[in-house]
Amino acid sequence: MIFQSGRSIACLSQLKVQCLHSRQSLVSSKVDRVAGAIALLSPYSALSSYLCASVSARTYAGRPASRPKQHTGRSTSTRVPKAASKKPAAQPAAKSATKTKKATPKKPKAKRARKAKPKSKSKAKKTLTEAQKASRAVKERRNQIQKYKAQALTPPSSRSRTTAWTVFAAESVKGTKGTKPAMASAFKDAGVKYRSFQPEDLEHYNHLANQVKEQATRDYRQFIASKSPSEIKQANNARRQLKRIAKQNKNARVPPAYKVMLKDERQVKHPRIAYNYFYTERNASNDYKGMAVPTRSGLLGKEWKELSASAKKPYEDKAAADNLRYRQEVKTVLGEDVPPPKKVTT
């Protein structure tokens, strides 16, 4: 700029004026101002003529105004633009003289057979001691008993063994509370009184015992009637299993009530074979009277084997009719598939 920080160019030394002359940031819009400033320097003829020659010699005075660039302090050496080094255009690669062969389709790679994984070695079974085996058997038997007891059903007690004494003893001990010696003393006193009963007293307690039996029988029949024939059959099968377990293992805890079969008149009776009809008929006669059962059975079996086919025919007809009756009742009463017919002859 011609004016810097409010100072006139006249106050500048000749060296600074030369520095201003070397600046390239002077634009055409400022030329008039420079000329006016130089006119003020008329007393200094040498300096004014120098500046005027410098301003007129500048080639950028006729250019359009542009924003002055910041002074960088570089010297006024003329810059020669470097010739842009043009790289030679890459020529396309020469085609090979030999024509490329058509690409042959690649054959699919054969799949590698996977190696079978080695089977994991099975762990050796732990050998159990005799005590451990016995403990496991007891546990399994206990689980079986619980399973069969759940299937066996629990009807009310029939109280078939109720007597006049049991009714009187229960009445005598009813209000007694205490230890076992006290209960034993109460039973002892009840026994003394029972032995001194008069006939009318005994008849009274017999009547009460009969009433208890009749009520228990009604409750039992009502319980059986509330269950279907199939449920009663399943319960009896479970009771047979419990009876078998108790017979094979004396230490098995099977209550005696579960060893008795449930009585249901709706259950289908199994068919009889021809020999059963023959045995019943011959046993009713007096030919084998007074003989032991094993001896009588042996003689009847021998006689059955000696009968001819015509003599066995009436008994076989009865067995065939009974078998047909069984198959029909199984279908209607139990609603189960009819089992294959059994062989009616022995």
TORTORKE-294987 format. One line per field, with one value per residue (C-alpha): residue number from 1; residue in one letter; x, y, z. Coordinates in steps of 0.05 Angstrom, whole numbers. Each point is the difference from the previous one (the first is absolute). Example, Ala and Ser with C-alpha at 12.3 -4.5 7.8 and 13.67 -1.06 7.14 Angstrom:
2
gugu [1, 2]
nudren [a, s]
X [246, 27]
Y [-90, 69]
Z [156, -13]
//
This chain:
346
gugu [1, 2, 3, 4, 5, 6, 7, 8, 9, 10, 11, 12, 13, 14, 15, 16, 17, 18, 19, 20, 21, 22, 23, 24, 25, 26, 27, 28, 29, 30, 31, 32, 33, 34, 35, 36, 37, 38, 39, 40, 41, 42, 43, 44, 45, 46, 47, 48, 49, 50, 51, 52, 53, 54, 55, 56, 57, 58, 59, 60, 61, 62, 63, 64, 65, 66, 67, 68, 69, 70, 71, 72, 73, 74, 75, 76, 77, 78, 79, 80, 81, 82, 83, 84, 85, 86, 87, 88, 89, 90, 91, 92, 93, 94, 95, 96, 97, 98, 99, 100, 101, 102, 103, 104, 105, 106, 107, 108, 109, 110, 111, 112, 113, 114, 115, 116, 117, 118, 119, 120, 121, 122, 123, 124, 125, 126, 127, 128, 129, 130, 131, 132, 133, 134, 135, 136, 137, 138, 139, 140, 141, 142, 143, 144, 145, 146, 147, 148, 149, 150, 151, 152, 153, 154, 155, 156, 157, 158, 159, 160, 161, 162, 163, 164, 165, 166, 167, 168, 169, 170, 171, 172, 173, 174, 175, 176, 177, 178, 179, 180, 181, 182, 183, 184, 185, 186, 187, 188, 189, 190, 191, 192, 193, 194, 195, 196, 197, 198, 199, 200, 201, 202, 203, 204, 205, 206, 207, 208, 209, 210, 211, 212, 213, 214, 215, 216, 217, 218, 219, 220, 221, 222, 223, 224, 225, 226, 227, 228, 229, 230, 231, 232, 233, 234, 235, 236, 237, 238, 239, 240, 241, 242, 243, 244, 245, 246, 247, 248, 249, 250, 251, 252, 253, 254, 255, 256, 257, 258, 259, 260, 261, 262, 263, 264, 265, 266, 267, 268, 269, 270, 271, 272, 273, 274, 275, 276, 277, 278, 279, 280, 281, 282, 283, 284, 285, 286, 287, 288, 289, 290, 291, 292, 293, 294, 295, 296, 297, 298, 299, 300, 301, 302, 303, 304, 305, 306, 307, 308, 309, 310, 311, 312, 313, 314, 315, 316, 317, 318, 319, 320, 321, 322, 323, 324, 325, 326, 327, 328, 329, 330, 331, 332, 333, 334, 335, 336, 337, 338, 339, 340, 341, 342, 343, 344, 345, 346]
nudren [m, i, f, q, s, g, r, s, i, a, c, l, s, q, l, k, v, q, c, l, h, s, r, q, s, l, v, s, s, k, v, d, r, v, a, g, a, i, a, l, l, s, p, y, s, a, l, s, s, y, l, c, a, s, v, s, a, r, t, y, a, g, r, p, a, s, r, p, k, q, h, t, g, r, s, t, s, t, r, v, p, k, a, a, s, k, k, p, a, a, q, p, a, a, k, s, a, t, k, t, k, k, a, t, p, k, k, p, k, a, k, r, a, r, k, a, k, p, k, s, k, s, k, a, k, k, t, l, t, e, a, q, k, a, s, r, a, v, k, e, r, r, n, q, i, q, k, y, k, a, q, a, l, t, p, p, s, s, r, s, r, t, t, a, w, t, v, f, a, a, e, s, v, k, g, t, k, g, t, k, p, a, m, a, s, a, f, k, d, a, g, v, k, y, r, s, f, q, p, e, d, l, e, h, y, n, h, l, a, n, q, v, k, e, q, a, t, r, d, y, r, q, f, i, a, s, k, s, p, s, e, i, k, q, a, n, n, a, r, r, q, l, k, r, i, a, k, q, n, k, n, a, r, v, p, p, a, y, k, v, m, l, k, d, e, r, q, v, k, h, p, r, i, a, y, n, y, f, y, t, e, r, n, a, s, n, d, y, k, g, m, a, v, p, t, r, s, g, l, l, g, k, e, w, k, e, l, s, a, s, a, k, k, p, y, e, d, k, a, a, a, d, n, l, r, y, r, q, e, v, k, t, v, l, g, e, d, v, p, p, p, k, k, v, t, t]
X [0, 23, -25, 18, -24, -20, 69, 12, 47, 39, 22, 29, 72, 22, 16, -71, -28, 41, -30, -69, 19, 20, -68, -46, -63, -10, -64, -26, -52, 56, 41, -37, 12, 73, 5, -32, 48, 59, -24, 7, 73, 15, 53, 35, 8, 46, -45, -64, 29, 23, -68, -37, 45, -11, -76, -5, 45, -44, -38, -56, -27, -50, -25, -66, 1, 9, 10, 71, 40, 34, 72, 45, 67, 26, 46, -25, 34, -38, -30, 6, -58, 25, -19, -48, 36, -49, 8, -4, -67, 2, -4, -45, 38, 16, -44, 36, 12, -27, -74, -20, -34, -71, -5, -18, -53, 30, -17, -34, 46, -16, -25, 47, -28, -7, 34, -47, 6, 27, -54, 4, 23, -58, 15, 10, -61, 11, -3, -47, 13, -48, -25, -13, -37, -43, -15, -20, -45, -35, -11, -28, -46, -25, -16, -38, -41, -18, -20, -45, -31, -22, -34, -30, -51, -19, -72, -31, 11, -51, 3, -15, 32, -43, -29, -36, 66, 33, -60, 0, 76, 0, -57, 38, 66, -31, 8, 67, 61, 70, 59, 1, -6, -63, -29, 19, -34, -63, -2, 10, -59, -43, 17, -23, -66, -11, 8, -54, -50, -72, -33, -39, 65, 35, -60, 3, 73, -10, -54, 47, 54, -48, -19, 73, 11, -61, 21, 71, -27, -43, 59, 44, -51, -11, 75, 4, -60, 34, 57, -3, 11, 66, 25, -18, 36, 62, -2, -4, 59, 40, -21, 25, 67, 4, -17, 55, 51, -19, 7, 68, 28, -17, 28, -46, -48, -67, -61, -46, -59, 34, 6, -75, -35, -57, -67, -41, -58, 8, 67, 1, 11, 53, -24, 3, 34, -31, 39, -30, -71, 20, 34, -60, -49, 42, 18, -73, -12, 15, 51, 59, -31, 47, 64, 51, -1, 68, -20, -68, 30, 51, -53, -46, 57, 16, -73, -4, 59, -31, -66, -14, -11, -75, -3, 38, -45, -55, 51, 36, -66, -12, 70, -9, -65, 32, 58, -47, -36, 66, 21, -67, 2, 71, -22, -63, 19, 74, 0, 66, 24, -21, 60, 10, -42, 33, 7, -61, 28, 54]
Y [0, 72, 21, -45, 13, 72, 21, 36, -26, 64, -20, -64, -8, -17, -71, -12, 32, -50, -56, 27, 0, -73, -22, -37, 15, 69, 1, 46, 31, 30, 29, 67, 7, -15, 52, 51, -18, 8, 69, 21, -18, 55, 31, -66, -2, -59, -43, 19, -14, -68, -19, 23, -41, -60, 5, 9, -59, -47, -46, -16, 71, -15, -66, -5, 13, -60, -11, 15, -59, -1, 21, -59, 36, -34, 34, 27, -53, -18, -68, -44, -49, -70, -38, -53, -64, -41, -73, -37, -32, -72, -38, -61, -63, -34, -58, -64, -33, -65, -2, -22, -66, -4, -10, -71, -10, -18, -68, 1, -20, -67, 8, -26, -57, 23, -42, -34, 28, -51, -27, 24, -54, -23, 8, -64, -17, 6, -66, -1, -36, -51, 50, 52, -51, -20, 73, 13, -62, 24, 69, -28, -47, 58, 40, -59, -7, 74, -5, -62, 28, 62, -45, -49, 51, 5, -18, 10, -56, -56, -10, -74, -18, 46, -37, 16, 1, 49, 47, -3, 8, 61, 30, -13, 30, 59, 51, -26, 44, -13, -47, -72, -27, 41, -29, -70, 9, 25, -61, -46, 31, -5, -75, -12, 35, -37, -68, 17, 20, -25, -28, 64, 41, -46, 3, 76, 4, -54, 43, 60, -41, -22, 72, 19, -57, 19, 73, -20, -46, 56, 47, -52, -15, 74, 10, -58, 26, 68, -32, -28, -75, 17, 38, -58, -49, 44, 5, -75, -9, 48, -38, -65, 33, 24, -69, -30, 51, -15, -75, 7, 49, -8, 69, 35, 45, -17, 13, -62, 40, 6, -76, -11, 4, 50, -34, 25, -39, 37, -32, -49, -72, -39, -57, -71, -56, -67, -36, 47, -20, -73, 8, 36, -53, -60, 32, 10, -75, -46, -42, 37, 16, -3, 8, 54, 56, -17, -73, 17, 50, -51, -52, 49, 23, -71, -14, 63, -22, -69, 30, -5, 61, -13, -3, 66, 35, 24, 32, 33, 30, 30, 30, 30, 33, 28, 27, 36, 30, 25, 34, 36, 25, 26, 41, 28, 7, 18, 32, -34, -38, -72, -45, -59, -61, -49, -73, -33, -70, -23]
Z [0, -11, 68, 57, 71, -18, -22, -66, -52, 6, 69, -27, -18, -69, 21, 23, -63, -40, 43, -17, -73, 4, 30, -46, 38, -31, -42, -54, 46, 41, -58, 1, 73, -10, -54, 45, 55, -47, -20, 72, -6, -51, 45, -5, -74, -2, 42, -37, -68, 24, 27, -61, -44, 44, 1, -75, -12, 40, -46, 48, 2, -54, 30, 36, 73, 44, 74, 21, 22, 67, -1, 4, 0, -62, -49, -66, -41, -62, 4, -59, -2, -2, -61, 21, -9, -39, 6, -65, -8, 15, -65, -1, 10, -65, -13, 5, -67, 25, 10, 69, 3, 22, 74, 14, 53, 66, 25, 67, 54, 30, 70, 51, 39, 71, 49, 47, 70, 48, 43, 71, 44, 44, 72, 36, 42, 73, 33, 59, 65, 28, 50, -54, -43, 59, 15, -72, -2, 64, -30, -65, 39, 42, -62, -30, 63, 0, -74, 11, 63, -39, -52, 51, 27, 73, 15, 68, 50, -4, 76, -11, 66, 43, 60, 64, 38, -48, 5, 76, 6, -46, 42, 65, -23, -37, 57, 24, -14, 23, -8, -21, 71, 9, -64, 20, 67, -34, -46, 60, 36, -63, -5, 71, -12, -67, 32, 51, -54, 4, -63, -13, 5, -49, -48, 2, -21, -53, -30, -1, -33, -55, -13, -8, -49, -42, -4, -19, -55, -29, -1, -33, -55, -11, -10, -49, -39, -6, -39, -70, -12, -35, 61, 46, -47, 0, 75, 9, -48, 43, 63, -31, -12, 72, 24, -43, 26, 72, -13, -33, 51, 73, 16, -50, 37, -33, 44, 5, -26, -68, -6, -4, -68, -9, -8, -59, -29, -66, -14, -57, 21, -37, -44, 24, -38, -16, 56, 52, -20, 3, 68, 31, -25, 23, 67, 17, -5, 58, -38, 31, 68, 59, -41, 10, -51, -32, -7, -28, -50, -24, -13, -36, -45, -19, -16, -44, -42, -11, -27, -74, -45, -2, 76, 6, -52, 49, 46, -58, -25, 68, 1, -70, 20, 63, -40, -46, 60, 28, -65, -6, 73, -7, -60, 32, 74, -2, -70, -16, -60, 2, 14, -46, 18, 45, -16, 30, 3, 48]
//
